[in-house]
Each structure stands twice: as C-alpha cells, then as structure tokens.
Amino acid sequence: MGGTRAEIAHGPSNLLVVCGRDNRSGCHGLIHSNPVAGRDAGLLVRQGADPAVVQALIRGRLAWLGADGTYHFLPTDSEEPHS
C-alpha cells in the first residue's frame, strides 16, 4: 500500500519483510511485477483496504497479520476438529 500517508498503511498488519531493495529486485520486485498474484497471495494490499482483514501467504500457508507484529496461521483442513 505504498504512496499513501494513511496511518493504517504503516502498521504491523501491513508489513512483511521480503528480500529486494526496490520494486524491481528480489522478492519485492517479483511481487510488484506480478500484482495480480501478489494481491491473490495477500502480499499486495490495495489502497483503502484494511490490511488487518487480508490474509497473507506465509511459508505456503495463509495467515492473519496482527496489529502487534505477530502472525497467526489459519487452520488447515487436517487441523480442524472432526465430528
């Protein structure tokens, strides 16, 4: 959510560390050069969206990023209780 002064854009729920020095190198560049895939993976968040409600793909699993800088993986099918 770059290019904005919105306070929500600079909070922990909108921050992930990825390699790359700019929008053209490393993982950071890969995300920006493939914006649809980046949004689908929760690695790019549209301006005006609340990043706290966007799930991000971390280590191959979807997770919620918390306002305190932590993240919590969503349960997988195998982790859900069985009836």
Stockholm file with secondary structure:
# STOCKHOLM 1.0

chainA/1-83         MGGTRAEIAHGPSNLLVVCGRDNRSGCHGLIHSNPVAGRDAGLLVRQGADPAVVQALIRGRLAWLGADGTYHFLPTDSEEPHS
#=GR chainA/1-83 SS CCSCCCGGGGSGGGCCCCSCSSTTSHHHHHHHHSHHHHHHTTSSCCTTSCGGGSCEEETTEEEEECTTSCEEECCCGGGSCCC
#=GC SS_cons        CCSCCCGGGGSGGGCCCCSCSSTTSHHHHHHHHSHHHHHHTTSSCCTTSCGGGSCEEETTEEEEECTTSCEEECCCGGGSCCC
//
